[in-house]
Amino acid sequence: MKKKTLFLTPPFTQFNTPYPATAYLKGFLNTKGYPSAQADLGIDVILELFSKNGLAKLFASLEAAASPSTVHRPPFTDFFR
């Protein structure tokens, strides 16, 4: 029994296009009769981040980080209020 090979592309490997090396390797092994699979985690991250839910989480975290209760102000700035 032949073991199946999994090729993973880590996120943020190539920003302008999907990184093709793992897909080529998977295709080559398949032509030689070796079972293999391929996953591009970079595409998964981008699809999750730019989904409706992902963008909502991103903007919510940015708003929470910019709220006045989380902004550090030196004590002397109270004098100027």
RAFEN-V973323 format. One record per pair of residues at least 12 apart in sequence whose ideal C-beta (glycine too) atoms are under 6 Angstrom apart, sorted by the first residue. I is the first residue (numbers start at 1). J is the second residue. Records with the same first field share a line. If there is no record, write none. Layout:
# RAFEN-V973323
I = J / J
This chain:
# RAFEN-V973323
2 = 34
4 = 35
5 = 36
6 = 37
7 = 22 / 25 / 26 / 38
8 = 39
9 = 22 / 40 / 42
10 = 41
11 = 41 / 42 / 45
13 = 42
18 = 40 / 43
22 = 38
23 = 38
26 = 38
